[in-house]
Amino acid sequence: MFRHRWFDKSAVCVLVGMLVLSAPANANTSYRAGVNKQFSAWLKDLRKDAAAQGISTARFDRALKGVKLNWKLPNLKPPGRKQKKKAPNWQAEFRSPGPYFKQSYINSLVATGVQRKASLKPHLDAIRKTYGVPPGIVLGIWAKETSYGKAKLRHNAIHTLATLGFMSERPAFFRKELLAALKIAQTKGIATSKMRSAWSGAMGHPQFMPSAYLNYAVDQDGDGKADIWASVPDTLASIANFLKQKGWSGNTWGYEVVLPKGFDCTLEGPDKRRPISDWVKRGVKRTFGRTFSPAQLKQAGSILLPAGTHGPAFIALKNFYVLKEYNESDLYALFVGHLADRYGKNRTFAGKWDSVRGLTRGDTLDMQKRLVKRGLDVGGVDGLIGFRSRIAAGTYAKSQGLKPTCYPDKALVNHIRKTTPL
């Protein structure tokens, strides 16, 4: 009997390859199907919590109808899977500070801001009268957050917060924010479809998290709703209200200064705040030949060195730390204050930013752990180089006979590793 061979080696290879390639895909599909079941159960529990907080089941069901997990969001922590080791974090706040203040970017913000300041003058004047916050500061935050409202908000806040509340590094935080967003829909007359946000759930022009909206958003235009997505007056007044509630008082955030040669950089920080007259006695001067007025000399301020001795120096007033309530980064607060100043006179810093290589977040965490072991206060082992970490780095350098710069670099981190084993 004749047996027909209808296949050849190449066909077999293709078939085997297809089976091998499909196996991981099928496993991943099965895994995600299981996660989706867990997500459905999580939503049922959330529905009960929402009802206990006065959110109607009808409102809940409409807001979360068709919700799906967004696997493209960053920093997810899916259940039942080992979290991948993170790559070094090179976002702006972790790099060398100088590039954060890119002049072409600031100049573009200044040009637009000057125009907006003029066109919105009646609103800004009314906001200043009510909340006591200068127009430049309000505009500066608006500019930094969403480029005066031009930034595209690509996410539905409800759906994004549902994913983050279910499987992120901070699920409790985002679950709470999701319930706050549902409360906005229930009590403030804002449709959930209108709640556009960044990937983090930060909403509207001022990038308020839902809980911040409930606490600080105001209706400035008088239409009965605090609309931070479409109303510029509401946006600006809400920013000003936030700052007022956090303690803003007066007209400015601080001053750029020149430090005398040999100034101890570990004198930085709000816990060393003193009258500006005391700093002047130590040889601290204003930039561009300016002098402090008698009233300014009485103000209490602290030294601010975002890049240690590798960059400009400042005297920060209480309002600088109010700006940090909006965003905890020193660079963010300085950017907003500096931008506000430049709406009046577009002049960059007198001091220069040295080109210093920033650390990865992992390097910073490692350094902080070792400095804490030596009994130094780093302000929290979080991978962020705040003023306490800068002071601790400077204190360590002095203890080792090194020249303190109060800005840690790779060489200092390696020195700390050699002297301070974990």
C-alpha positions in Angstrom: 0.0 0.0 0.0 1.3 3.5 -0.9 1.4 6.0 2.1 1.3 9.7 1.0 3.7 12.0 3.1 1.8 15.2 3.1 4.1 17.1 5.5 7.7 18.1 5.5 10.3 19.3 8.1 9.6 23.0 7.6 5.9 22.6 8.4 6.7 20.6 11.6 9.1 23.4 12.7 6.5 26.1 12.2 3.9 24.1 14.1 6.2 23.4 17.0 7.3 27.1 17.1 3.6 28.2 17.2 2.9 25.9 20.1 6.0 27.1 22.1 5.1 30.7 21.5 1.5 30.3 22.4 2.2 28.6 25.7 3.3 31.7 27.6 0.6 33.8 26.1 -2.0 31.3 27.2 -0.6 31.2 30.7 -0.7 34.9 30.9 -4.3 35.0 29.6 -5.2 32.5 32.3 -3.4 34.4 35.0 -5.1 37.7 34.0 -8.5 36.0 34.0 -7.9 34.9 37.6 -6.9 38.4 38.6 -10.0 39.9 37.0 -12.1 37.6 39.2 -10.3 38.9 42.2 -10.9 42.4 41.0 -14.6 41.7 40.7 -14.7 40.5 44.3 -12.7 43.6 45.3 -15.3 45.8 43.6 -18.1 44.1 45.5 -16.4 44.9 48.8 -15.8 48.5 47.7 -19.5 48.8 46.8 -20.3 48.1 50.5 -17.8 50.6 51.7 -19.2 53.2 49.3 -22.7 52.6 50.5 -21.5 53.0 54.1 -20.2 56.4 53.2 -23.4 57.6 51.6 -22.6 56.8 48.0 -25.7 55.3 46.3 -25.4 51.9 44.7 -26.8 53.4 41.5 -24.1 56.1 41.5 -21.5 53.4 42.2 -22.7 51.1 39.4 -22.8 54.0 36.8 -19.4 55.2 37.7 -17.7 51.8 37.5 -19.8 50.3 34.7 -17.4 48.4 32.3 -14.3 49.2 34.4 -11.3 47.1 33.5 -7.9 46.9 35.0 -5.4 49.1 33.2 -2.2 47.0 33.0 -0.3 49.8 31.4 -0.2 52.0 34.5 3.3 52.3 36.2 4.2 50.8 39.5 1.6 48.1 39.6 1.8 45.2 42.0 -0.3 42.4 40.6 -1.5 39.8 43.1 0.3 36.5 43.1 3.3 37.7 41.2 6.7 38.7 42.3 7.2 42.4 41.6 10.0 43.0 39.1 13.1 44.7 40.4 12.7 48.4 39.5 15.1 50.0 37.2 17.0 53.0 38.6 14.7 56.0 38.9 16.0 58.9 36.8 13.1 61.2 36.9 13.8 64.9 37.2 13.8 65.1 41.0 16.5 62.5 41.3 18.9 63.9 38.8 21.4 66.8 39.0 19.2 69.8 39.9 20.4 72.1 37.2 18.5 70.5 34.2 15.3 70.9 36.2 15.5 74.6 35.5 16.0 74.4 31.8 15.9 78.0 30.6 14.1 77.5 27.3 11.3 75.8 29.1 11.1 78.5 31.8 11.2 81.3 29.2 8.2 79.7 27.3 6.3 79.4 30.6 7.1 83.1 31.4 5.9 84.3 28.0 2.6 82.5 28.3 2.2 83.4 32.0 2.7 87.1 31.4 -0.1 87.0 28.8 -2.4 85.1 31.1 -1.6 87.3 34.0 -2.8 90.3 32.0 -5.9 88.7 30.6 -6.9 87.2 33.9 -6.2 90.3 36.0 -9.7 90.8 37.3 -9.9 87.1 38.5 -6.4 87.1 39.9 -7.0 90.4 41.8 -10.2 89.0 43.3 -8.5 85.8 44.3 -5.6 87.7 45.9 -8.1 89.8 47.9 -9.9 86.7 49.1 -7.0 84.3 49.7 -4.0 86.6 50.1 -1.9 84.6 47.5 0.0 86.6 44.8 -1.0 86.0 41.2 2.5 84.9 40.2 2.4 82.0 42.7 -1.0 80.8 41.6 0.0 81.0 37.9 3.3 79.3 38.7 1.6 76.2 40.1 -0.9 76.1 37.2 2.0 76.3 34.8 4.1 73.6 36.5 1.2 71.2 36.9 -0.5 71.3 33.5 1.2 74.0 31.5 -1.7 76.5 32.1 -4.2 73.7 31.4 -2.8 72.7 28.0 -1.6 69.2 29.2 -3.8 66.4 28.0 -5.4 64.4 30.8 -5.7 60.9 29.2 -7.3 58.9 32.0 -10.7 58.6 33.7 -9.9 59.2 37.3 -12.5 56.6 38.6 -11.2 53.8 36.4 -7.5 54.7 37.0 -8.0 54.8 40.8 -9.8 51.5 40.7 -6.7 49.8 39.2 -4.4 51.5 41.6 -6.6 50.8 44.6 -6.6 47.1 43.7 -3.0 46.4 42.7 -0.5 49.2 43.3 2.3 49.8 45.8 -0.1 51.9 47.9 -3.5 50.2 47.6 -5.0 51.7 50.8 -4.2 55.2 49.7 -5.7 54.8 46.2 -8.8 53.0 47.5 -9.4 56.0 49.8 -9.0 58.3 46.9 -11.4 56.3 44.7 -14.1 56.6 47.4 -13.4 60.3 47.5 -13.9 60.6 43.8 -17.2 58.7 44.1 -18.2 61.2 46.8 -17.4 64.1 44.4 -19.8 62.6 41.9 -22.4 62.0 44.6 -22.3 65.4 46.3 -20.6 67.9 44.0 -22.5 67.5 40.8 -19.5 66.5 38.7 -20.0 63.7 36.2 -17.6 60.9 36.5 -17.0 61.1 32.7 -15.6 64.6 33.3 -13.1 63.5 35.9 -10.1 63.4 33.7 -6.8 62.7 35.4 -3.1 61.8 35.1 -2.1 58.2 35.5 -1.9 58.8 39.3 -5.6 59.9 39.6 -4.5 63.6 40.0 -7.3 65.6 38.5 -7.9 68.6 36.4 -5.8 71.7 35.9 -4.4 71.9 39.4 -3.8 68.1 39.6 -5.8 67.6 42.8 -6.3 64.2 44.2 -10.0 63.6 44.9 -9.5 64.2 48.7 -7.8 67.5 47.9 -10.7 68.4 45.7 -13.1 67.8 48.5 -11.1 69.9 50.9 -9.9 72.8 48.7 -11.8 73.1 45.4 -14.0 76.2 45.2 -16.5 77.7 42.9 -15.1 81.0 41.8 -17.2 81.7 38.7 -20.5 81.3 40.6 -22.0 78.5 38.4 -22.6 76.3 41.4 -19.8 73.8 40.7 -16.1 73.8 41.5 -15.0 72.9 38.0 -11.2 72.4 38.0 -11.4 70.8 34.5 -12.9 73.6 32.5 -13.2 76.7 34.6 -10.0 78.8 34.9 -11.3 81.0 37.7 -12.3 77.9 39.7 -8.8 76.3 39.0 -6.9 79.4 40.2 -9.1 80.0 43.2 -8.8 76.4 44.2 -5.0 76.6 44.1 -5.0 79.8 46.1 -7.4 78.2 48.7 -5.1 75.3 49.1 -2.1 77.5 49.8 -4.1 79.7 52.2 -5.3 76.7 54.2 -1.8 75.4 54.4 -0.6 78.7 55.8 0.5 81.1 53.0 1.0 84.6 54.3 2.7 87.5 52.7 4.0 88.2 49.2 7.0 86.0 48.5 8.6 82.6 49.1 12.3 83.7 49.6 15.4 85.3 48.1 18.4 84.2 46.1 21.6 85.0 48.1 25.4 84.8 47.9 27.1 82.9 50.7 30.5 84.0 52.1 33.5 81.8 51.3 33.7 78.9 53.6 30.1 79.0 54.7 29.0 75.8 56.5 26.6 74.1 54.2 25.2 72.0 57.0 23.5 75.2 58.3 20.7 74.5 55.8 17.2 73.7 56.8 14.0 75.2 58.4 15.0 74.0 61.9 17.9 76.6 61.7 15.5 79.4 60.7 16.5 82.8 62.1 16.0 86.5 61.3 17.5 87.5 58.0 19.6 90.1 59.9 21.4 87.2 61.6 22.3 85.7 58.2 23.5 89.1 57.0 25.8 89.3 60.0 27.3 86.0 58.9 28.1 87.5 55.5 25.1 86.5 53.5 24.2 89.0 50.8 21.4 89.4 48.2 22.2 88.9 44.5 22.6 91.4 41.7 23.8 94.1 44.2 20.4 94.3 46.0 20.1 94.8 49.7 17.5 93.7 52.2 15.0 96.3 53.4 14.5 96.9 57.1 11.3 94.9 57.0 12.9 92.1 55.2 15.8 91.9 57.7 13.2 91.1 60.4 11.7 88.2 58.4 12.7 84.7 59.6 14.3 82.6 56.9 16.4 79.5 56.5 19.3 78.6 54.1 18.2 76.5 51.1 20.9 74.7 49.1 19.1 72.4 46.6 22.5 71.3 45.1 24.6 71.9 48.2 27.6 74.0 47.3 27.2 73.0 43.6 24.4 75.5 42.9 22.7 78.7 43.8 21.9 79.5 47.4 18.6 80.9 48.9 17.0 82.2 52.0 13.7 80.4 52.2 10.8 81.9 54.1 7.9 80.1 55.6 5.9 80.3 52.3 8.5 78.1 50.6 7.5 75.3 52.9 3.9 76.0 52.2 4.7 75.4 48.5 6.2 72.1 49.5 2.7 71.1 50.8 1.7 71.1 47.2 4.7 68.9 46.2 7.3 67.7 48.6 10.2 68.3 46.3 12.5 71.3 47.1 13.1 71.6 43.4 9.4 71.8 42.7 8.8 74.6 45.3 11.8 76.5 44.1 10.7 76.2 40.5 7.3 77.7 41.3 8.7 80.5 43.4 11.4 81.3 40.8 8.8 81.3 37.9 6.6 83.6 39.9 9.5 86.1 40.3 10.2 85.9 36.6 6.7 87.1 35.6 7.9 90.4 36.9 11.4 90.5 35.6 12.6 87.6 33.5 16.0 87.1 35.0 17.6 83.8 35.7 19.5 82.8 38.9 22.7 84.7 39.6 24.3 81.5 40.9 25.3 78.7 38.5 24.4 75.1 38.7 27.5 72.8 38.5 27.2 69.7 36.3 27.0 67.1 39.0 25.8 63.6 38.3 22.7 62.6 40.2 22.2 59.3 42.0 19.7 56.6 41.3 17.0 56.1 43.9 18.7 52.9 44.9 22.0 54.6 45.5 20.2 57.2 47.6 18.4 54.6 49.7 21.6 52.7 50.3 23.3 55.9 51.4 20.4 56.9 53.7 20.4 53.5 55.4 24.1 53.7 56.1 23.9 57.3 57.4 21.1 56.3 59.7 23.3 53.5 61.1 25.8 56.2 61.9 23.1 58.0 63.9 22.5 60.8 61.4 19.0 62.1 60.5 18.2 61.8 56.8 14.6 62.8 57.1 13.3 59.3 56.2 14.8 56.4 54.2 12.8 57.1 51.1 15.4 57.5 48.3 14.7 61.3 48.0 17.5 63.8 48.6 15.8 66.3 50.8 17.5 68.9 53.0 18.1 66.5 55.9 19.8 64.0 53.6 22.0 66.8 52.2 22.9 67.9 55.7 23.6 64.4 56.8 25.9 63.9 53.7 27.7 67.1 54.6 28.1 66.1 58.3 29.5 62.8 57.3 32.0 64.4 54.9 33.2 66.7 57.7 33.6 63.8 60.1 35.8 62.0 57.6 38.0 65.0 56.8 36.4 65.5 53.4 35.4 68.8 51.9 31.6 69.0 52.6 29.4 69.9 49.6 26.1 68.8 51.1 25.1 67.2 47.8 25.9 63.5 47.7 27.5 62.0 44.6 28.7 58.6 43.6 32.1 59.1 45.1 30.6 60.0 48.5 28.2 57.0 48.4 31.1 54.7 47.7 33.1 56.2 50.6 30.1 55.7 52.9 29.8 52.1 51.8 33.4 51.4 52.7 33.2 53.0 56.2 29.7 51.9 57.1 28.7 48.3 56.5 25.0 47.3 56.8 
